[in-house]
Amino acid sequence: MFNPTRDQARQFLFDTWRKRRAGELLTPLEDLTAQLIDKHPEYHEIFSDADRNQDKDYAPDGSVANPFLHLMMHLTIEEQISIGQPHGIREQFARLTQKHESEHEAQHAMMDCLGEMIWQAQRNKTAADPAVYISCLDKQ
């Protein structure tokens, strides 16, 4: 999935969670995704009901967390750490893991900065700037 649509990305999450619950064989990416969903019991019901939740919209004001965005940000951060891009991300992750005493909570802190980088790129109509991301992480 290199550039999935919103529906394709959501369907991937629904299918992965269904397969995990059914005890079916998972690909490595599905297994990682299922592990992340496991860590978010508050989202289990949502990912268990594709018919009801496939088209659900979430306001950008953050009043209700978007579980789809949240899980996709986790996956993005996992990939960044695994490939070491942007430069310095592994060190930031290690530092934040020590600070928060949890890899999962470190990723949650990283999400704020990832979101900031994306927001700035959208607002300025520019490419995402990893320097913005790393600079934000330095302040975490």
N, C-alpha and C positions, 0 to 999 in steps of 0.2 A: 504494500500500500504506500505508494510514493506521494500521491496527491489525491487522496480519496475525497469524495463529496461528503457533506455533512451526514447524509443518510448512510453512505457506505461505512464511514467511521463509526457511527452509532450501531449499525448492524454488526460490525466486527465485535463490539463490546457485548452486545446481546448474545451473539452466537458463541463467543468465548465463555461467557458465564453459564449459558445453557449446557455447553459441553462439559465444563468443570463439574456442574451439579450432577450431570448424568454419568460422570466417570469416564467420559470418552477420551481418547488419545488427543493430546494437544500439541501443536507446533511449539517450538521454543518461544516465539513471540506471544502466542496464546497463553502459554504457561506463565510467562512474566506478567501478562495482563491479568490473568486470573489471580495471581498472587497479590497484585495491587488492589484488585477488587475485594479480595479477602480482607485486606487491611482497612476497608471502608464499609463496615456492616451497615452504616446508614444509607448506603446506596444499593444494597442487595435487592431490596424490593423493586427498585426502579429497573435494574438490569434483568430482573426476573420476568418482566412484563413488557415485551417489545410492542405489542399491540397498543397498549395504553400510553407508552412513553416515547415511541419513535419520533413523533412530531412535536413533542413538548418544547415550548420555548422558555427561555430564562432571561429575565431582564438584565441588562448590562450593569445595573446599579449595584449588584452584589447582594441584594436583599435576600436572595435565595441562591445558594451555590449551584452552579451548573455541574452536575456529576460527570457529564460527557467531557467537558472542557478540563475538569480536574484530572480525570484519568488520562486524557491525552497529554496533558502537561507532564504528568508523572512519566509517561512513556517517552516523551521528548527528552526529559532530564536523564532518564536511564540510558538513552542512546548517546546523549552528549558525554556522559561519564564513560560509557564503554568505548567510545572512539577518541576521547580526549579532545573534543572540540566543543566550544571554542577553547583556545589555548588557556590553560590555567583552571579549567573547570574541575578537574579531578582534585586539585589542591583546595579549591574553594569547598567542594563537597566534603573532603576530609576535615577541613577546619570547622565547617558548620555541623558535621556529624558529631565532632567532639564537643562543640558548644552546646548542642541540643541533646546530646547523649542518645541520639536516635537517627539512623539513616533516613527513616521516613519523615521525621520532623525537619531534618535538614532539607529534604526535598520540598517540603511545604514552604520553608523560608525562601528557597530558590525560586519557587513559583512566582512570588511577588516580583522578583527582579526580571524573570522571564516575561511576565505580563507587562512590566514597565517597558522593556525593550520593544515588545510587539506594539504596545500602545503608541510609543513615540514614533515608530516607523510608520504606522497607519496615519497618525496625526500629521507627520511631516511629509507623507507620501514618498518615503525613501525605503531603501532596503534595511532590514534589521541590522543593527550595529552591535556586534559582540562587545565592543568596548563599553557601551552603555550597560550591558548585562553584567560584565565583570566589575565595573565600577560600582554598580548597585550592590553586588555581592560583597565587595570589600567593606561596605557599610553595615552589613548584616551582622 
